[in-house]
Amino acid sequence: MLALAAKAAIMLGSFLLAGSVLMLFLVRPGTDEFVITIINLMMGGALVGAGIVGARCNTRLTSYKEDL
């Protein structure tokens, strides 16, 4: 279950990151849209980071169970 959640977090975070990076070049700094784009960029990065941590924990738990 953790692997599925980690994969979903990485996919959703990648979607947010890609959209935010593209929007950075289209909006003017100092506008409300720019602030929302930066917030989306941070949320996407946090989701990708959490997904990577979850995937790493899942592989460690799986390999630990196999060693027993």
mmJSON file of the N, C-alpha and C atoms, coordinates in Angstrom:
{"data_MODEL":{"atom_site":{
"group_PDB":["ATOM","ATOM","ATOM","ATOM","ATOM","ATOM","ATOM","ATOM","ATOM","ATOM","ATOM","ATOM","ATOM","ATOM","ATOM","ATOM","ATOM","ATOM","ATOM","ATOM","ATOM","ATOM","ATOM","ATOM","ATOM","ATOM","ATOM","ATOM","ATOM","ATOM","ATOM","ATOM","ATOM","ATOM","ATOM","ATOM","ATOM","ATOM","ATOM","ATOM","ATOM","ATOM","ATOM","ATOM","ATOM","ATOM","ATOM","ATOM","ATOM","ATOM","ATOM","ATOM","ATOM","ATOM","ATOM","ATOM","ATOM","ATOM","ATOM","ATOM","ATOM","ATOM","ATOM","ATOM","ATOM","ATOM","ATOM","ATOM","ATOM","ATOM","ATOM","ATOM","ATOM","ATOM","ATOM","ATOM","ATOM","ATOM","ATOM","ATOM","ATOM","ATOM","ATOM","ATOM","ATOM","ATOM","ATOM","ATOM","ATOM","ATOM","ATOM","ATOM","ATOM","ATOM","ATOM","ATOM","ATOM","ATOM","ATOM","ATOM","ATOM","ATOM","ATOM","ATOM","ATOM","ATOM","ATOM","ATOM","ATOM","ATOM","ATOM","ATOM","ATOM","ATOM","ATOM","ATOM","ATOM","ATOM","ATOM","ATOM","ATOM","ATOM","ATOM","ATOM","ATOM","ATOM","ATOM","ATOM","ATOM","ATOM","ATOM","ATOM","ATOM","ATOM","ATOM","ATOM","ATOM","ATOM","ATOM","ATOM","ATOM","ATOM","ATOM","ATOM","ATOM","ATOM","ATOM","ATOM","ATOM","ATOM","ATOM","ATOM","ATOM","ATOM","ATOM","ATOM","ATOM","ATOM","ATOM","ATOM","ATOM","ATOM","ATOM","ATOM","ATOM","ATOM","ATOM","ATOM","ATOM","ATOM","ATOM","ATOM","ATOM","ATOM","ATOM","ATOM","ATOM","ATOM","ATOM","ATOM","ATOM","ATOM","ATOM","ATOM","ATOM","ATOM","ATOM","ATOM","ATOM","ATOM","ATOM","ATOM","ATOM","ATOM","ATOM","ATOM","ATOM","ATOM","ATOM","ATOM","ATOM","ATOM","ATOM","ATOM"],
"id":[1,2,3,4,5,6,7,8,9,10,11,12,13,14,15,16,17,18,19,20,21,22,23,24,25,26,27,28,29,30,31,32,33,34,35,36,37,38,39,40,41,42,43,44,45,46,47,48,49,50,51,52,53,54,55,56,57,58,59,60,61,62,63,64,65,66,67,68,69,70,71,72,73,74,75,76,77,78,79,80,81,82,83,84,85,86,87,88,89,90,91,92,93,94,95,96,97,98,99,100,101,102,103,104,105,106,107,108,109,110,111,112,113,114,115,116,117,118,119,120,121,122,123,124,125,126,127,128,129,130,131,132,133,134,135,136,137,138,139,140,141,142,143,144,145,146,147,148,149,150,151,152,153,154,155,156,157,158,159,160,161,162,163,164,165,166,167,168,169,170,171,172,173,174,175,176,177,178,179,180,181,182,183,184,185,186,187,188,189,190,191,192,193,194,195,196,197,198,199,200,201,202,203,204],
"type_symbol":["N","C","C","N","C","C","N","C","C","N","C","C","N","C","C","N","C","C","N","C","C","N","C","C","N","C","C","N","C","C","N","C","C","N","C","C","N","C","C","N","C","C","N","C","C","N","C","C","N","C","C","N","C","C","N","C","C","N","C","C","N","C","C","N","C","C","N","C","C","N","C","C","N","C","C","N","C","C","N","C","C","N","C","C","N","C","C","N","C","C","N","C","C","N","C","C","N","C","C","N","C","C","N","C","C","N","C","C","N","C","C","N","C","C","N","C","C","N","C","C","N","C","C","N","C","C","N","C","C","N","C","C","N","C","C","N","C","C","N","C","C","N","C","C","N","C","C","N","C","C","N","C","C","N","C","C","N","C","C","N","C","C","N","C","C","N","C","C","N","C","C","N","C","C","N","C","C","N","C","C","N","C","C","N","C","C","N","C","C","N","C","C","N","C","C","N","C","C","N","C","C","N","C","C"],
"label_atom_id":["N","CA","C","N","CA","C","N","CA","C","N","CA","C","N","CA","C","N","CA","C","N","CA","C","N","CA","C","N","CA","C","N","CA","C","N","CA","C","N","CA","C","N","CA","C","N","CA","C","N","CA","C","N","CA","C","N","CA","C","N","CA","C","N","CA","C","N","CA","C","N","CA","C","N","CA","C","N","CA","C","N","CA","C","N","CA","C","N","CA","C","N","CA","C","N","CA","C","N","CA","C","N","CA","C","N","CA","C","N","CA","C","N","CA","C","N","CA","C","N","CA","C","N","CA","C","N","CA","C","N","CA","C","N","CA","C","N","CA","C","N","CA","C","N","CA","C","N","CA","C","N","CA","C","N","CA","C","N","CA","C","N","CA","C","N","CA","C","N","CA","C","N","CA","C","N","CA","C","N","CA","C","N","CA","C","N","CA","C","N","CA","C","N","CA","C","N","CA","C","N","CA","C","N","CA","C","N","CA","C","N","CA","C","N","CA","C","N","CA","C","N","CA","C","N","CA","C","N","CA","C","N","CA","C","N","CA","C"],
"label_alt_id":[null,null,null,null,null,null,null,null,null,null,null,null,null,null,null,null,null,null,null,null,null,null,null,null,null,null,null,null,null,null,null,null,null,null,null,null,null,null,null,null,null,null,null,null,null,null,null,null,null,null,null,null,null,null,null,null,null,null,null,null,null,null,null,null,null,null,null,null,null,null,null,null,null,null,null,null,null,null,null,null,null,null,null,null,null,null,null,null,null,null,null,null,null,null,null,null,null,null,null,null,null,null,null,null,null,null,null,null,null,null,null,null,null,null,null,null,null,null,null,null,null,null,null,null,null,null,null,null,null,null,null,null,null,null,null,null,null,null,null,null,null,null,null,null,null,null,null,null,null,null,null,null,null,null,null,null,null,null,null,null,null,null,null,null,null,null,null,null,null,null,null,null,null,null,null,null,null,null,null,null,null,null,null,null,null,null,null,null,null,null,null,null,null,null,null,null,null,null,null,null,null,null,null,null],
"label_comp_id":["MET","MET","MET","LEU","LEU","LEU","ALA","ALA","ALA","LEU","LEU","LEU","ALA","ALA","ALA","ALA","ALA","ALA","LYS","LYS","LYS","ALA","ALA","ALA","ALA","ALA","ALA","ILE","ILE","ILE","MET","MET","MET","LEU","LEU","LEU","GLY","GLY","GLY","SER","SER","SER","PHE","PHE","PHE","LEU","LEU","LEU","LEU","LEU","LEU","ALA","ALA","ALA","GLY","GLY","GLY","SER","SER","SER","VAL","VAL","VAL","LEU","LEU","LEU","MET","MET","MET","LEU","LEU","LEU","PHE","PHE","PHE","LEU","LEU","LEU","VAL","VAL","VAL","ARG","ARG","ARG","PRO","PRO","PRO","GLY","GLY","GLY","THR","THR","THR","ASP","ASP","ASP","GLU","GLU","GLU","PHE","PHE","PHE","VAL","VAL","VAL","ILE","ILE","ILE","THR","THR","THR","ILE","ILE","ILE","ILE","ILE","ILE","ASN","ASN","ASN","LEU","LEU","LEU","MET","MET","MET","MET","MET","MET","GLY","GLY","GLY","GLY","GLY","GLY","ALA","ALA","ALA","LEU","LEU","LEU","VAL","VAL","VAL","GLY","GLY","GLY","ALA","ALA","ALA","GLY","GLY","GLY","ILE","ILE","ILE","VAL","VAL","VAL","GLY","GLY","GLY","ALA","ALA","ALA","ARG","ARG","ARG","CYS","CYS","CYS","ASN","ASN","ASN","THR","THR","THR","ARG","ARG","ARG","LEU","LEU","LEU","THR","THR","THR","SER","SER","SER","TYR","TYR","TYR","LYS","LYS","LYS","GLU","GLU","GLU","ASP","ASP","ASP","LEU","LEU","LEU"],
"label_asym_id":["A","A","A","A","A","A","A","A","A","A","A","A","A","A","A","A","A","A","A","A","A","A","A","A","A","A","A","A","A","A","A","A","A","A","A","A","A","A","A","A","A","A","A","A","A","A","A","A","A","A","A","A","A","A","A","A","A","A","A","A","A","A","A","A","A","A","A","A","A","A","A","A","A","A","A","A","A","A","A","A","A","A","A","A","A","A","A","A","A","A","A","A","A","A","A","A","A","A","A","A","A","A","A","A","A","A","A","A","A","A","A","A","A","A","A","A","A","A","A","A","A","A","A","A","A","A","A","A","A","A","A","A","A","A","A","A","A","A","A","A","A","A","A","A","A","A","A","A","A","A","A","A","A","A","A","A","A","A","A","A","A","A","A","A","A","A","A","A","A","A","A","A","A","A","A","A","A","A","A","A","A","A","A","A","A","A","A","A","A","A","A","A","A","A","A","A","A","A","A","A","A","A","A","A"],
"label_entity_id":["1","1","1","1","1","1","1","1","1","1","1","1","1","1","1","1","1","1","1","1","1","1","1","1","1","1","1","1","1","1","1","1","1","1","1","1","1","1","1","1","1","1","1","1","1","1","1","1","1","1","1","1","1","1","1","1","1","1","1","1","1","1","1","1","1","1","1","1","1","1","1","1","1","1","1","1","1","1","1","1","1","1","1","1","1","1","1","1","1","1","1","1","1","1","1","1","1","1","1","1","1","1","1","1","1","1","1","1","1","1","1","1","1","1","1","1","1","1","1","1","1","1","1","1","1","1","1","1","1","1","1","1","1","1","1","1","1","1","1","1","1","1","1","1","1","1","1","1","1","1","1","1","1","1","1","1","1","1","1","1","1","1","1","1","1","1","1","1","1","1","1","1","1","1","1","1","1","1","1","1","1","1","1","1","1","1","1","1","1","1","1","1","1","1","1","1","1","1","1","1","1","1","1","1"],
"label_seq_id":[1,1,1,2,2,2,3,3,3,4,4,4,5,5,5,6,6,6,7,7,7,8,8,8,9,9,9,10,10,10,11,11,11,12,12,12,13,13,13,14,14,14,15,15,15,16,16,16,17,17,17,18,18,18,19,19,19,20,20,20,21,21,21,22,22,22,23,23,23,24,24,24,25,25,25,26,26,26,27,27,27,28,28,28,29,29,29,30,30,30,31,31,31,32,32,32,33,33,33,34,34,34,35,35,35,36,36,36,37,37,37,38,38,38,39,39,39,40,40,40,41,41,41,42,42,42,43,43,43,44,44,44,45,45,45,46,46,46,47,47,47,48,48,48,49,49,49,50,50,50,51,51,51,52,52,52,53,53,53,54,54,54,55,55,55,56,56,56,57,57,57,58,58,58,59,59,59,60,60,60,61,61,61,62,62,62,63,63,63,64,64,64,65,65,65,66,66,66,67,67,67,68,68,68],
"pdbx_PDB_ins_code":[null,null,null,null,null,null,null,null,null,null,null,null,null,null,null,null,null,null,null,null,null,null,null,null,null,null,null,null,null,null,null,null,null,null,null,null,null,null,null,null,null,null,null,null,null,null,null,null,null,null,null,null,null,null,null,null,null,null,null,null,null,null,null,null,null,null,null,null,null,null,null,null,null,null,null,null,null,null,null,null,null,null,null,null,null,null,null,null,null,null,null,null,null,null,null,null,null,null,null,null,null,null,null,null,null,null,null,null,null,null,null,null,null,null,null,null,null,null,null,null,null,null,null,null,null,null,null,null,null,null,null,null,null,null,null,null,null,null,null,null,null,null,null,null,null,null,null,null,null,null,null,null,null,null,null,null,null,null,null,null,null,null,null,null,null,null,null,null,null,null,null,null,null,null,null,null,null,null,null,null,null,null,null,null,null,null,null,null,null,null,null,null,null,null,null,null,null,null,null,null,null,null,null,null],
"Cartn_x":[0.822,0.0,0.861,1.98,2.87,3.495,3.788,4.38,3.407,2.143,1.136,0.97,0.953,0.839,2.076,3.244,4.477,4.488,4.05,4.001,3.01,1.863,0.862,1.391,2.103,2.661,3.711,4.546,5.567,4.92,3.896,3.236,2.508,1.772,1.048,2.017,3.075,4.076,4.787,5.07,5.706,4.789,3.499,2.527,2.502,2.487,2.492,3.792,4.914,6.203,6.285,5.881,5.965,5.078,3.861,2.961,3.456,4.022,4.511,5.73,6.625,7.818,7.419,6.463,6.001,5.325,4.553,3.853,4.791,5.948,6.888,7.314,7.381,7.807,6.67,5.44,4.288,3.681,3.924,3.325,4.369,3.886,4.78,5.043,6.305,6.618,5.881,5.46,4.763,3.255,2.743,1.296,0.807,-0.504,-1.093,-0.84,-0.883,-0.643,0.768,1.725,3.11,3.238,2.555,2.594,1.979,0.854,0.21,1.101,1.797,2.712,3.856,4.402,5.488,4.99,3.776,3.207,3.009,2.503,2.352,3.695,4.71,6.052,6.557,6.346,6.774,5.958,4.656,3.828,4.234,4.527,4.971,6.292,7.216,8.496,8.335,7.43,7.187,6.561,5.64,5.02,6.027,6.871,7.89,8.851,9.259,10.153,9.524,8.261,7.57,7.398,7.139,7.006,8.307,9.406,10.716,11.044,10.778,11.024,10.144,8.881,7.986,8.432,8.905,9.381,10.632,11.518,12.738,12.409,11.485,11.08,10.432,9.649,8.988,10.009,11.031,12.027,12.848,13.118,13.859,13.032,11.735,10.87,10.744,10.631,10.492,11.757,12.923,14.167,14.435,14.003,14.183,13.323,12.1,11.213,11.741,12.376,12.911,14.12,14.873,16.052,15.685,14.506,14.095,13.688],
"Cartn_y":[-1.198,0.0,1.256,1.2,2.353,2.618,1.562,1.731,2.43,2.088,2.717,4.195,4.514,5.91,6.707,6.094,6.775,7.052,6.078,6.268,7.371,7.388,8.422,9.802,9.901,11.185,11.675,10.771,11.165,11.612,10.9,11.268,12.607,12.806,14.061,15.222,14.989,16.031,16.405,15.418,15.697,16.524,16.221,16.994,18.448,18.651,20.012,20.74,20.036,20.658,21.074,20.19,20.497,21.69,21.693,22.81,24.119,24.067,25.281,25.85,24.969,25.449,26.102,25.518,26.13,27.477,27.565,28.812,29.918,29.555,30.58,31.506,30.971,31.776,32.587,32.329,33.002,34.089,34.052,35.045,36.08,37.274,38.357,38.284,38.465,38.485,39.628,39.37,40.379,40.291,39.412,39.271,38.127,38.068,36.987,35.624,35.581,34.316,33.803,34.713,34.313,33.677,34.256,33.71,32.313,32.136,30.825,29.82,30.257,29.371,28.926,29.834,29.484,28.51,28.737,27.824,26.436,26.367,25.076,24.401,25.181,24.63,24.001,24.682,24.134,22.899,22.922,21.759,20.555,20.791,19.697,19.116,19.986,19.51,18.728,19.19,18.476,17.106,17.034,15.745,14.768,15.257,14.38,13.915,14.828,14.456,13.437,13.642,12.688,11.338,11.36,10.107,9.336,10.046,9.387,8.784,9.539,9.015,7.789,7.853,6.711,5.491,5.711,4.589,3.972,4.819,4.293,3.509,4.012,3.289,1.958,1.944,0.707,-0.333,0.073,-0.902,-1.408,-0.551,-0.991,-1.958,-1.681,-2.589,-3.931,-3.899,-5.133,-5.971,-5.333,-6.097,-6.606,-5.868,-6.318,-7.551,-7.554,-8.698,-9.938,-9.753,-10.889,-11.488,-10.664,-11.164,-12.041,-11.829,-12.613,-13.965],
"Cartn_z":[0.0,0.0,0.0,0.727,0.776,-0.586,-1.334,-2.66,-3.599,-3.513,-4.36,-4.012,-2.732,-2.304,-2.701,-2.603,-2.99,-4.486,-5.271,-6.724,-7.094,-6.431,-6.691,-6.314,-5.199,-4.775,-5.764,-6.255,-7.222,-8.528,-8.982,-10.236,-10.114,-9.03,-8.837,-8.642,-7.88,-7.676,-8.961,-9.81,-11.096,-11.986,-11.952,-12.719,-12.255,-10.941,-10.404,-10.737,-10.634,-10.944,-12.405,-13.305,-14.735,-15.087,-14.581,-14.859,-14.276,-13.091,-12.439,-13.148,-13.576,-14.282,-15.601,-16.309,-17.557,-17.296,-16.229,-15.926,-15.455,-14.904,-14.445,-15.579,-16.789,-17.926,-18.535,-18.13,-18.721,-17.839,-16.546,-15.653,-15.242,-14.963,-14.55,-13.055,-12.651,-11.215,-10.514,-9.306,-8.524,-8.622,-9.479,-9.604,-8.719,-8.551,-7.756,-8.397,-9.722,-10.423,-10.177,-10.065,-9.81,-8.425,-7.445,-6.085,-6.059,-6.738,-6.795,-7.504,-8.553,-9.27,-8.368,-7.583,-6.66,-5.591,-5.084,-4.085,-4.689,-5.932,-6.604,-6.819,-7.133,-7.322,-6.026,-4.911,-3.617,-3.233,-3.496,-3.183,-4.025,-5.305,-6.159,-5.689,-5.304,-4.781,-3.493,-2.634,-1.377,-1.632,-2.588,-2.907,-3.501,-4.4,-4.982,-3.891,-3.026,-1.93,-0.996,-0.651,0.225,-0.462,-1.76,-2.496,-2.558,-2.735,-2.772,-1.408,-0.352,1.001,1.257,0.857,1.036,0.25,-0.967,-1.775,-1.165,-0.656,-0.024,1.248,2.039,3.255,2.899,1.83,1.417,0.968,0.229,-0.217,0.966,1.924,3.11,3.944,4.091,4.849,4.143,2.826,2.062,2.153,1.999,2.053,3.474,4.491,5.872,6.143,5.635,5.837,5.117,3.969,3.226,3.924,4.657,5.356,6.55,7.105,8.279,7.865],
"occupancy":[1.0,1.0,1.0,1.0,1.0,1.0,1.0,1.0,1.0,1.0,1.0,1.0,1.0,1.0,1.0,1.0,1.0,1.0,1.0,1.0,1.0,1.0,1.0,1.0,1.0,1.0,1.0,1.0,1.0,1.0,1.0,1.0,1.0,1.0,1.0,1.0,1.0,1.0,1.0,1.0,1.0,1.0,1.0,1.0,1.0,1.0,1.0,1.0,1.0,1.0,1.0,1.0,1.0,1.0,1.0,1.0,1.0,1.0,1.0,1.0,1.0,1.0,1.0,1.0,1.0,1.0,1.0,1.0,1.0,1.0,1.0,1.0,1.0,1.0,1.0,1.0,1.0,1.0,1.0,1.0,1.0,1.0,1.0,1.0,1.0,1.0,1.0,1.0,1.0,1.0,1.0,1.0,1.0,1.0,1.0,1.0,1.0,1.0,1.0,1.0,1.0,1.0,1.0,1.0,1.0,1.0,1.0,1.0,1.0,1.0,1.0,1.0,1.0,1.0,1.0,1.0,1.0,1.0,1.0,1.0,1.0,1.0,1.0,1.0,1.0,1.0,1.0,1.0,1.0,1.0,1.0,1.0,1.0,1.0,1.0,1.0,1.0,1.0,1.0,1.0,1.0,1.0,1.0,1.0,1.0,1.0,1.0,1.0,1.0,1.0,1.0,1.0,1.0,1.0,1.0,1.0,1.0,1.0,1.0,1.0,1.0,1.0,1.0,1.0,1.0,1.0,1.0,1.0,1.0,1.0,1.0,1.0,1.0,1.0,1.0,1.0,1.0,1.0,1.0,1.0,1.0,1.0,1.0,1.0,1.0,1.0,1.0,1.0,1.0,1.0,1.0,1.0,1.0,1.0,1.0,1.0,1.0,1.0,1.0,1.0,1.0,1.0,1.0,1.0],
"B_iso_or_equiv":[0.0,0.0,0.0,0.0,0.0,0.0,0.0,0.0,0.0,0.0,0.0,0.0,0.0,0.0,0.0,0.0,0.0,0.0,0.0,0.0,0.0,0.0,0.0,0.0,0.0,0.0,0.0,0.0,0.0,0.0,0.0,0.0,0.0,0.0,0.0,0.0,0.0,0.0,0.0,0.0,0.0,0.0,0.0,0.0,0.0,0.0,0.0,0.0,0.0,0.0,0.0,0.0,0.0,0.0,0.0,0.0,0.0,0.0,0.0,0.0,0.0,0.0,0.0,0.0,0.0,0.0,0.0,0.0,0.0,0.0,0.0,0.0,0.0,0.0,0.0,0.0,0.0,0.0,0.0,0.0,0.0,0.0,0.0,0.0,0.0,0.0,0.0,0.0,0.0,0.0,0.0,0.0,0.0,0.0,0.0,0.0,0.0,0.0,0.0,0.0,0.0,0.0,0.0,0.0,0.0,0.0,0.0,0.0,0.0,0.0,0.0,0.0,0.0,0.0,0.0,0.0,0.0,0.0,0.0,0.0,0.0,0.0,0.0,0.0,0.0,0.0,0.0,0.0,0.0,0.0,0.0,0.0,0.0,0.0,0.0,0.0,0.0,0.0,0.0,0.0,0.0,0.0,0.0,0.0,0.0,0.0,0.0,0.0,0.0,0.0,0.0,0.0,0.0,0.0,0.0,0.0,0.0,0.0,0.0,0.0,0.0,0.0,0.0,0.0,0.0,0.0,0.0,0.0,0.0,0.0,0.0,0.0,0.0,0.0,0.0,0.0,0.0,0.0,0.0,0.0,0.0,0.0,0.0,0.0,0.0,0.0,0.0,0.0,0.0,0.0,0.0,0.0,0.0,0.0,0.0,0.0,0.0,0.0,0.0,0.0,0.0,0.0,0.0,0.0],
"pdbx_formal_charge":[null,null,null,null,null,null,null,null,null,null,null,null,null,null,null,null,null,null,null,null,null,null,null,null,null,null,null,null,null,null,null,null,null,null,null,null,null,null,null,null,null,null,null,null,null,null,null,null,null,null,null,null,null,null,null,null,null,null,null,null,null,null,null,null,null,null,null,null,null,null,null,null,null,null,null,null,null,null,null,null,null,null,null,null,null,null,null,null,null,null,null,null,null,null,null,null,null,null,null,null,null,null,null,null,null,null,null,null,null,null,null,null,null,null,null,null,null,null,null,null,null,null,null,null,null,null,null,null,null,null,null,null,null,null,null,null,null,null,null,null,null,null,null,null,null,null,null,null,null,null,null,null,null,null,null,null,null,null,null,null,null,null,null,null,null,null,null,null,null,null,null,null,null,null,null,null,null,null,null,null,null,null,null,null,null,null,null,null,null,null,null,null,null,null,null,null,null,null,null,null,null,null,null,null],
"auth_seq_id":[1,1,1,2,2,2,3,3,3,4,4,4,5,5,5,6,6,6,7,7,7,8,8,8,9,9,9,10,10,10,11,11,11,12,12,12,13,13,13,14,14,14,15,15,15,16,16,16,17,17,17,18,18,18,19,19,19,20,20,20,21,21,21,22,22,22,23,23,23,24,24,24,25,25,25,26,26,26,27,27,27,28,28,28,29,29,29,30,30,30,31,31,31,32,32,32,33,33,33,34,34,34,35,35,35,36,36,36,37,37,37,38,38,38,39,39,39,40,40,40,41,41,41,42,42,42,43,43,43,44,44,44,45,45,45,46,46,46,47,47,47,48,48,48,49,49,49,50,50,50,51,51,51,52,52,52,53,53,53,54,54,54,55,55,55,56,56,56,57,57,57,58,58,58,59,59,59,60,60,60,61,61,61,62,62,62,63,63,63,64,64,64,65,65,65,66,66,66,67,67,67,68,68,68],
"auth_comp_id":["MET","MET","MET","LEU","LEU","LEU","ALA","ALA","ALA","LEU","LEU","LEU","ALA","ALA","ALA","ALA","ALA","ALA","LYS","LYS","LYS","ALA","ALA","ALA","ALA","ALA","ALA","ILE","ILE","ILE","MET","MET","MET","LEU","LEU","LEU","GLY","GLY","GLY","SER","SER","SER","PHE","PHE","PHE","LEU","LEU","LEU","LEU","LEU","LEU","ALA","ALA","ALA","GLY","GLY","GLY","SER","SER","SER","VAL","VAL","VAL","LEU","LEU","LEU","MET","MET","MET","LEU","LEU","LEU","PHE","PHE","PHE","LEU","LEU","LEU","VAL","VAL","VAL","ARG","ARG","ARG","PRO","PRO","PRO","GLY","GLY","GLY","THR","THR","THR","ASP","ASP","ASP","GLU","GLU","GLU","PHE","PHE","PHE","VAL","VAL","VAL","ILE","ILE","ILE","THR","THR","THR","ILE","ILE","ILE","ILE","ILE","ILE","ASN","ASN","ASN","LEU","LEU","LEU","MET","MET","MET","MET","MET","MET","GLY","GLY","GLY","GLY","GLY","GLY","ALA","ALA","ALA","LEU","LEU","LEU","VAL","VAL","VAL","GLY","GLY","GLY","ALA","ALA","ALA","GLY","GLY","GLY","ILE","ILE","ILE","VAL","VAL","VAL","GLY","GLY","GLY","ALA","ALA","ALA","ARG","ARG","ARG","CYS","CYS","CYS","ASN","ASN","ASN","THR","THR","THR","ARG","ARG","ARG","LEU","LEU","LEU","THR","THR","THR","SER","SER","SER","TYR","TYR","TYR","LYS","LYS","LYS","GLU","GLU","GLU","ASP","ASP","ASP","LEU","LEU","LEU"],
"auth_asym_id":["A","A","A","A","A","A","A","A","A","A","A","A","A","A","A","A","A","A","A","A","A","A","A","A","A","A","A","A","A","A","A","A","A","A","A","A","A","A","A","A","A","A","A","A","A","A","A","A","A","A","A","A","A","A","A","A","A","A","A","A","A","A","A","A","A","A","A","A","A","A","A","A","A","A","A","A","A","A","A","A","A","A","A","A","A","A","A","A","A","A","A","A","A","A","A","A","A","A","A","A","A","A","A","A","A","A","A","A","A","A","A","A","A","A","A","A","A","A","A","A","A","A","A","A","A","A","A","A","A","A","A","A","A","A","A","A","A","A","A","A","A","A","A","A","A","A","A","A","A","A","A","A","A","A","A","A","A","A","A","A","A","A","A","A","A","A","A","A","A","A","A","A","A","A","A","A","A","A","A","A","A","A","A","A","A","A","A","A","A","A","A","A","A","A","A","A","A","A","A","A","A","A","A","A"],
"auth_atom_id":["N","CA","C","N","CA","C","N","CA","C","N","CA","C","N","CA","C","N","CA","C","N","CA","C","N","CA","C","N","CA","C","N","CA","C","N","CA","C","N","CA","C","N","CA","C","N","CA","C","N","CA","C","N","CA","C","N","CA","C","N","CA","C","N","CA","C","N","CA","C","N","CA","C","N","CA","C","N","CA","C","N","CA","C","N","CA","C","N","CA","C","N","CA","C","N","CA","C","N","CA","C","N","CA","C","N","CA","C","N","CA","C","N","CA","C","N","CA","C","N","CA","C","N","CA","C","N","CA","C","N","CA","C","N","CA","C","N","CA","C","N","CA","C","N","CA","C","N","CA","C","N","CA","C","N","CA","C","N","CA","C","N","CA","C","N","CA","C","N","CA","C","N","CA","C","N","CA","C","N","CA","C","N","CA","C","N","CA","C","N","CA","C","N","CA","C","N","CA","C","N","CA","C","N","CA","C","N","CA","C","N","CA","C","N","CA","C","N","CA","C","N","CA","C","N","CA","C","N","CA","C","N","CA","C","N","CA","C"],
"pdbx_PDB_model_num":[1,1,1,1,1,1,1,1,1,1,1,1,1,1,1,1,1,1,1,1,1,1,1,1,1,1,1,1,1,1,1,1,1,1,1,1,1,1,1,1,1,1,1,1,1,1,1,1,1,1,1,1,1,1,1,1,1,1,1,1,1,1,1,1,1,1,1,1,1,1,1,1,1,1,1,1,1,1,1,1,1,1,1,1,1,1,1,1,1,1,1,1,1,1,1,1,1,1,1,1,1,1,1,1,1,1,1,1,1,1,1,1,1,1,1,1,1,1,1,1,1,1,1,1,1,1,1,1,1,1,1,1,1,1,1,1,1,1,1,1,1,1,1,1,1,1,1,1,1,1,1,1,1,1,1,1,1,1,1,1,1,1,1,1,1,1,1,1,1,1,1,1,1,1,1,1,1,1,1,1,1,1,1,1,1,1,1,1,1,1,1,1,1,1,1,1,1,1,1,1,1,1,1,1]
}}}
